[in-house]
Amino acid sequence: MLDRTLNSEAPALFGRTDGAAAGWAVSRRPVAYPDAVAAMEARAAAIADGTAGELVWLLEHPPLYTAGVSARSGDLLDADRFPVFQSGRGGQYTYHGPGQRVAYVMLDLTKRGRDVRAFVGALEAWVIGALAAFNVTGEIRGGRVGVWVERRAPGLPVREDKIAAIGVKLRRWVSFHGISLNVEPDLSHFAGIVPCGITEHGVTSLVDLGLPVTMDEADTALRASFESVFGTVANTEPPLP
């Protein structure tokens, strides 16, 4: 189990060296995947050029599958179920859809230490801190990307299900893509792929765990945890598209 205690009075784990705040934007309507990627790439380029500030962009997508740079063709089990998009992020196949909070993270790692391993660890700590707001223990596992929860039932073996995926890309030391947290998606939609190439474990969500969490409540937890891990965020910005 990953044991990272988030303390609002402690320095941010992966804060900016200059203390500048990142922007925070929330889209209230589903955003088409190609539109989101184009907007992310434009913002990341502007951050690298010094003409725009960092941004965390929260949104939902229509139902779709994305293939990361390590995706295996055999892990796409139902190519006709939803649109499939090639993605430049790390990782394998993932599902995105309504009820899942996607957070695209455009951060300037030049101002945060240029440590890719620490950055991924900070993303994990961010998700784990947000889950803790709902008394859910998120964990990481060696050799498995993402954040996991243990499922225990009397008389049955312990089960581990994935509740959040992580997949990022860096260009000129600016990040884009990010994390996806399952709040209340239709979990049957994951059946069209082998999620992240892992067959021996399942997927879950906050609502599947018996927690009637709304998207707004998830966003509040994500923002509070982000500030503990990455530093202050500015007032909410308009969404990108």
N, C-alpha and C positions, 0 to 999 in steps of 0.2 A: 504493500500500500504506500502511495505517495503521501508524505506527511509534510505539507506546507501550510503553516498557519499564517493567515492574512490579518495584519494589524494595521488599522487605518492611521495609527500614529507612527508607524515605522516607515522608513524610506521605501519608495516603490522598488520592487525587485528588478524591473527593467525600465526605469524611468529615463527621461531625456537628461542629458548632461546640462542643458541650459534651463530645464524646468518648464519649458513651453507646454501649453495644453494642446491636446489633440481635439479635433472636431468630432462631433457625434451627430449622426443623421439617421432617421428612421423613415422608411418607405411604408405607407399604409396600404398600398395595393401591390399585388404580385408583379414582379419585374421579370421580363423575358431575359433568359440567360445571355444571349448575345449582346443585348443592350447593357446588361450589368458589366460584362467583361470589357466592352468598349469604354464604358465610363470609368471603370477601375484603372484601365491602362492609361487613359488620358490623365487622370488625377495623379497616378503614380509618377508619370513623366513630369508633370508640373511640380510635384514635390521634389523630385531629383533636381529639377532646374531652379529650385528656390522660389517659384512663383505661386505656390499654394502650400497650405499647411497640411499636417497629418489629418487623417479622417478614419473613423470607424463608422461603417455603413451597415445598418441592420435592415433586413428585408426578408421576404418570402419569394420563392419562385413557383411558377406552375409546375406540375409534376414532370420530372425529367431525370435522365441519368447523365452523369458526366464521367469521362474516362481520363484519369490522370496519366502522367508520363510513364507510369509503371503498369498500366492496365494490361491484363491478359485477355485476349479475345474470347477465350472459353468461359470467362467470368460474366459475360453478358448472356444471360439465360433466355431473355425474351426481348429481342431487338425491336419488336413491333409494338410493345406495350406503351412506351412513352418515347418522346424524342431523345436522341442520344447526341451529346456534344463532346467533342475532343477538348480537353482542357490542358493548359500548360502548367497546372499546379502539380505538386508532388502527390504520390499515392496512386490508387487504382480506381475501381468503379465506386461511385457514390450515387445516392439518390437525393434529390431535393424536391420539396413540394410543400403544399399548404400545411400549416401546423408545425413546421420546422423553422426555427430562427436561424437564419444565415447571417453571419457577421463578417463582412469583408473588411480587412484590416490593412490600411495603407499607412505604414509607419516608416520613418526615416531611420534606418539602423545605423547610419553614420553618426547620428546624434545619440545613439543608444548602445554603442560599444562594438558594433560589427561582430557579434558573437552569435552565429546561427543556432548553435546548440542551446545557448541560454535563451534565445528568442523562442524556440519551440517549447522549452521548459516553461517559459512565461505564459505562453498560450495555454498549456496544460493547466498551470496554476490558476489562470483566469477562469477557465471552465469549472475547475474543481471548487474554487471559491464561490462561484455563482450557485452551483448545486448545493453547497453547504447552507445557503440561505433557506433551503427547503428541507434541511436535515437529511440530505442524500449524500452518501459518501462516494465521491468519484475517485477512481483509481487509474493508474497507468500500469501497463504490463510490458515487459521487455519483449521486443520483436513484434508488438502490436501497436499500431498508431491509433490515437484517439483516447477517449476517456470511457471507462467501463464501470459497471456497478455489479455487485454480487446479488444474486437472487437466491433466497433461502426459503425452503418450504419443508415442513415436518415430513420425515421419511423419504425425502428425495435428495439426490446429490446437489451440491452447490452449483449454481449456474452463473455464468458471467455474460452479461449483455452489454452491447455498446450503446451509449446514450449520446455521444458527441463525436464528430469526426473533425480531423484537423488536416488541412492541406494548403500549403502556401508556396509562393514563388517570390523570388527576389530579382529585381532588375535595377542595376546601379545602386544597390544597397537600399532600395525601397521595396517594402513588402506589398503584396496584394494577394487576393483570395483570402482564406482565413479559416473560420470554424463554422460548424453547424451543430446546433443543439436541438434534440428532439423534444419538443414541448407536447404537441398533440398531433403528429402526423398519422396518416393511415399506414400502419406498419406493414400491411400486406403488400404495399407498393415496393418494399425492399426485395420481394420475392423474384423480381425480374433480373436481379444481379446477384453475384456473390459479393456482398459489401466488403470493400477493401481487401478482397481476396481471401477472406477468412470464412471457412465453412463450419468450424466446430463450435462457433458461438453465435448468439443471436443479437437482435437489436431491441431496444426498449425506448420508452419516453417517460417524461414526468407523469403524464396522465396514466400511462400503462402501469406505473408504479403505485397508482392509487392516489396521486396528488393532483387535485383539480386546479392546476396552475394556468393562469391566463398568459397570453403573449406579453401584455403590459407588465405583469408581475415578473416574468422572465427577463424582460428588458431592464427593469429596475435592478434586479440581482446582477445582471451582466455589467451594468454601468458601475455599480458599487465595487464589484470585484475588479473590474478593469482599472479603476482608480487606485486600488491597493497594489496592483501588480505593475501597471504601466505609467501611473501618474495621472494628474488632473486632466479632465476633459472640459472643453469649453461649452458654452451654451449650444443647444441643438441647432444644427445647420439644416438647410433644405436638402432633401435627398438628391442624388446626382442626376438621374435622367430627367 
